Amino acid sequence: MLITTLVLFFSNQLTTYTLSMCNIPSTIMVNLGLILTFVLFLVQTCTIYLGIKSVINYVKQTKTKNNKQDEQSN
């Protein structure tokens, strides 16, 4: 999951913009760029984690429903 997040993070155009803010010779823009980059990374990581978790829950629920239907048909 971390590798996927890093690939998406560095290929994202918004990340490129926030990291380019760090090259501006202003302390406020450097700090803002770092903070926005970190926030963007956290949002992407949480989104991928929740997506994987919801897929796992969906597969478990459908497997449970199929098992109950098989038991009732017998």
Secondary structure as UniProt FT lines:
FT   HELIX           2..11
FT   HELIX           13..20
FT   HELIX           21..23
FT   HELIX           27..73
//
